[in-house]
Amino acid sequence: MSSRVNNGYTSYEGYHIKLDCDVDMENVEYMPIGVKNYPFQGTFDGNSDIISNLKISSKQDNCGLFGVVGEKGKIKNVKIASATLESNRNNIGLIAGENYGTIDLCSTDNLSLISSNEFNVGGIVGKNYGLVNNSVNSASISNAEQVGGIAGENSGIIQNCTNNGEITNIDTAGGISGE
């Protein structure tokens, strides 16, 4: 297991993190995990516990519970409820802003809202180069371009996923992927 730290960021390479209870994020100022130069490279297992009241208001690209998931990164069994994500930047998703790794068995509920005035907005991931599998979006998405219920832009693989979320005020959109 290694952890590279630079400028306050770490990749968590080789780390295995597992939730063991529900997490209420009310009144928490949250910063996404992983940035472009230091993506999350570990395993995060939500253990089907619920993350609720997640509020992210960001002025940076790659915004979500995870900002950037690297090629070695794996996010699984994450359930997000009653979240609000507002950004005026690109690559926005409740689970990850940008994904190069694996997102599996993740879900968002119908009390979640994503609002962005920019590109690549998805209920699960903003921009996907990796694998998104067995995931369900029920979050509502509004005011964005290149929007998909699962991924705003997809250059990777999306399989066995479902979108139940409402998509409104959109330029380019798709139920699963916007582009």
C-alpha positions in Angstrom: 0.0 0.0 0.0 1.4 3.4 -0.9 0.2 6.9 -0.5 1.7 9.7 -2.5 1.1 13.1 -0.8 1.8 16.3 -2.7 0.3 19.7 -2.2 -2.1 18.2 0.4 -3.4 15.5 -2.0 -3.0 11.8 -1.8 -3.8 9.1 -4.4 -4.7 6.4 -1.7 -3.1 3.8 -4.0 -3.6 0.4 -2.5 -5.9 1.6 0.2 -9.1 -0.3 0.9 -11.7 1.9 2.6 -15.1 0.4 3.7 -18.0 2.2 5.4 -19.5 0.4 8.3 -22.5 2.7 9.0 -24.7 5.3 7.3 -23.1 8.8 7.0 -25.1 12.0 7.4 -23.2 14.8 5.8 -25.5 17.6 6.9 -23.6 20.8 7.9 -20.4 19.4 6.4 -18.4 21.4 3.9 -17.3 18.7 1.5 -14.4 18.6 -0.9 -14.3 15.8 -3.5 -11.7 13.0 -3.1 -9.1 12.9 -5.9 -8.0 15.5 -8.4 -6.6 15.3 -12.0 -2.9 15.0 -11.0 -3.7 12.8 -8.0 -6.7 10.6 -8.7 -8.2 8.2 -6.2 -6.4 4.9 -6.9 -7.7 2.8 -4.0 -10.9 0.8 -3.3 -13.9 2.5 -1.7 -16.6 0.1 -0.6 -19.8 1.9 0.5 -21.0 -1.4 2.0 -24.5 -0.4 0.8 -24.6 2.1 3.7 -26.3 5.4 2.8 -24.5 8.7 2.4 -27.2 11.4 3.0 -27.4 15.2 2.8 -24.3 15.4 0.7 -23.9 19.0 -0.4 -21.2 20.1 -2.9 -20.9 23.6 -4.3 -17.8 23.7 -6.4 -16.0 26.1 -8.8 -13.6 23.4 -10.0 -13.8 20.7 -12.8 -14.3 17.1 -11.8 -16.8 17.3 -9.0 -18.7 14.6 -7.1 -18.2 12.4 -4.0 -14.9 11.6 -5.9 -13.4 14.2 -8.1 -11.3 11.9 -10.3 -11.1 8.1 -10.0 -7.8 6.7 -11.5 -7.3 3.5 -13.5 -6.6 1.5 -10.4 -9.5 3.1 -8.5 -12.6 1.1 -7.7 -15.8 2.6 -6.2 -18.5 0.0 -5.2 -21.7 -0.3 -3.3 -22.1 3.4 -2.7 -25.7 4.8 -2.1 -26.2 8.5 -2.1 -29.4 10.0 -0.8 -30.7 13.5 -0.6 -27.7 15.2 -2.2 -27.3 18.6 -3.9 -24.5 19.3 -6.2 -24.1 22.7 -7.8 -21.3 23.7 -10.1 -20.5 26.0 -12.9 -17.7 23.8 -14.2 -17.3 20.6 -16.3 -17.4 16.8 -15.4 -20.0 16.7 -12.7 -21.5 13.5 -11.2 -22.8 12.4 -7.8 -20.4 9.5 -7.5 -17.5 10.9 -9.6 -16.6 13.8 -11.8 -14.3 11.9 -14.0 -13.7 8.1 -14.0 -10.9 6.0 -15.4 -11.4 3.1 -13.1 -14.4 1.0 -12.0 -17.7 2.2 -10.6 -19.9 -0.8 -9.6 -23.2 -1.3 -7.8 -23.7 2.4 -7.0 -27.0 4.4 -6.8 -28.4 7.8 -6.3 -32.0 8.5 -5.0 -34.7 10.7 -6.3 -34.1 13.4 -3.7 -30.8 14.3 -5.3 -30.3 17.3 -7.6 -27.5 18.2 -9.9 -27.4 21.6 -11.5 -24.5 22.8 -13.7 -24.2 25.4 -16.4 -21.4 23.5 -18.2 -20.6 20.2 -19.9 -20.5 16.5 -19.0 -23.0 16.1 -16.2 -24.2 12.7 -15.2 -26.2 11.2 -12.3 -23.4 8.7 -11.6 -20.3 10.2 -13.4 -19.6 13.3 -15.4 -17.0 11.9 -17.8 -16.4 8.2 -18.1 -13.3 6.5 -19.6 -13.5 3.5 -17.4 -16.3 1.0 -16.4 -19.6 1.9 -14.9 -21.5 -1.3 -14.1 -24.8 -2.3 -12.3 -25.6 1.2 -11.2 -28.9 3.2 -11.0 -29.5 6.9 -11.1 -32.7 8.5 -9.8 -31.3 12.0 -9.3 -32.7 14.9 -11.2 -30.4 16.9 -13.5 -30.9 20.4 -14.8 -29.3 23.3 -16.6 -26.4 21.6 -18.4 -25.0 20.4 -21.7 -24.0 16.9 -22.6 -26.1 15.2 -19.9 -26.8 11.6 -19.3 -28.6 9.8 -16.5 -25.5 7.6 -16.0 -22.7 9.6 -17.7 -22.6 13.1 -19.3 -19.9 11.9 -21.7 -18.9 8.3 -22.2 -15.7 7.0 -23.8 -15.6 3.9 -21.7 -18.0 1.1 -20.9 -21.5 1.4 -19.4 -23.3 -1.9 -18.8 -26.4 -3.0 -16.8 -27.2 0.5 -15.7 -30.6 2.2 -15.4 -31.6 5.9 -15.3 -34.9 6.8 -13.5 -33.9 10.5 -13.0 -35.6 13.5 -14.6 -33.4 15.5 -17.0 -34.6 19.1 -17.8 -33.3 22.3 -19.4 -30.7 20.5 -21.3 -28.9 21.1 -24.7 -27.6 17.6 -25.5 -29.0 14.7 -23.4 -29.5 10.9 -23.3 -31.1 8.6 -20.8 -27.8 6.8 -20.2 -25.2 9.0 -21.8 -25.3 12.5 -23.2 -22.4 12.0 -25.6 
